[in-house]
Amino acid sequence: MRLIFSMVVALLLACKSGGNSSGSNEVLRDTIFLPSDPIHDTIYLMDIKKSDSLKRVNDALAHRLLATELTLNQARYYVKITIKNPSQTKFLKGWLRRVLDL
């Protein structure tokens, strides 16, 4: 990115210096050196990728945690029904199977 920027600046300065017909003794530079550190640029990009990856992992874990919590709450609900009314115990196995299949 810095290389592209420095090339554009150099091109603009070269175009501007080519049209200098004022006759002044002004020295125009056609190249500007911009120090660049490709190692730090790469590390910065890697940090961005890591943070995106961690965000995706955390989102996925949060989704799985929510799904597990909802499954447990639904199973608890069916167990409470069978505790209150023992005649419903015969349906508990089917209810729990249905909850775990979702």
PyMOL commands that set and color helices and strands:
alter all, ss='L'
color gray80, all
select helices_A, chain A and resi 2-18+38-84+86-101
alter helices_A, ss='H'
color red, helices_A
deselect
rebuild
show_as cartoon
